[in-house]
Amino acid sequence: MDIKLSQCFIAVDDHDKALAFYRDVLGFEVRNDVGFEGFRWVTVGSPSQPDVDIVLEPPSADPNTPPADKEALEELLAKGLLRGVIFSTEDVDAVFDRISAAGAEVLQEPTDQPYGVRDCSFRDPAGNMLRFNQVRER
């Protein structure tokens, strides 16, 4: 059986700020930008992974979400408490320099971890934690 990741979702509170970060800072392609019934979904992805899409969507994209739940999700996003995403790279130090030069909030500078990666982390404009890993040579 062959199972692969096709899409993942990142909650954003402002698509234009998210696009400026994911497209202009990270260098992702914009693959789709769709509005429907007052919602907007933007799909981006790494040029090196054409079969994996990242959907940038509101914290509660389900129109049937009760208002109290929608408010709770928006508050969690604002606090940076929704789950993050981990990306891999061949040069974590170069990625760190590029993203920090763009003004992103640094959570962790490049660090050699005991579990075999060198990594760093940032917050995207919506507050999501993004971690960047580079497997260390052994």
N, C-alpha and C positions, 0 to 999 in steps of 0.2 A: 504494500500500500504506500502510495506517495502522497504525503501531506506537506504543504508548504504554506507559509504565511502569505496572505494576499493583501490584507489591509489591517491597519491599526488606527486607533482614534486618539486624538489629542484635543482636549477641551480648550477652547480659546474664548476670550471675551471681546476681542476686536480683531476681525479678520484682516483688516488692512495692516495693523501692527504685526500680526502674526505672519502675514505674507512678506513684509519687509524683513523680518527676521529669517524665516525659513528659506525664502527665495534669495534675498540679497546677501545675507550673512552666511548661511550654511551652503548656499549654492544649489538648492533643490529646484527641480523643475515644477512649474505649476501645470498640473495635468487636467484639472477640472475646476470650474468655479460656477456653482449652480445655486440659484435662488428658487425657493419653492415655499409657498404659503407663509411668507414672512421669515423663513429661515434661510441660512446660507451655509453651504458646505463647500469647502475648498480642499482639493486633493493635491498634495505635493509628493515628491519622491526624489530619491537620489538618482542621478543619471546612471550610476553604476548598478542600480537595482530596478530595472524597468518593470519588473513584475511585482513590486511591493509598493503600495500606496499608503500614504499617511493622510487621513482625513482630519482636517481642522474643522471642528464643529462646536456649536454652543455647548455649555456644560450640560444642558438638558435639551437635546435635540428632539425629544419625543413630545409632540404637541399635547399629549394627554397627561403630562406630568403635572401633578397638583402644584399650585402656586407656592405653597410652603416648601415643598421638596425642591422646586426650581430655585428658590431663594437660598436654601441650605447648600445646594450644589454651587451656586455662584459665590457664596461665602467661603466654602472650602477651596475653590479655585483661587480666590483672592488671597487666601492664606498660604497657598502653595502646598495644600495637603492632598491633592489628587495624585494618583500614581504618576511616576515619571517614565521616561523612555531612555534606553541605553543604546547608543550607536557605537559601531566599531570603526576604527581608523588605522591607517598605517603610520601616522605621525601625530600623536596626541599633543605634542608640544606646538606644532604648527597650527593645529586646530585651536588650541588654547589661545595662542597669540592672535589669531584672526578674530575669534569671537570676543575676547576681552577688548581688543582694539575697537570693536564696534560698540562697546559700552554695555554689554550684557552683564547682569549681576553674577559675579563669580561666587560659587559656593565652595569650590575646592580647586586649588592649583594642581598642576600635574604632580602625581604622587605614585611611587612604586608600591603596589599593594602586595601583601604576602600570598595572595592567591593567584599570582602570575600575570597580572596586567598592570599597566601604567594608565592612570585615568585622571580625569578632571571633571568638574561639573559646573553647570550654570543654571540660571532660571531664564526661561523664555519670557517674552513680554506679558504673558498671562499669569506667570508665576509657576509654571510647570518645571520640575527638575529634569534637566537633560544631562546625562552622563555620557562621556566619550571614553572608550576603552581602546587600548593598544596592547596586543598580546606581546609580552616580553620574550626576547630570545633566551633560550636556556643554555 
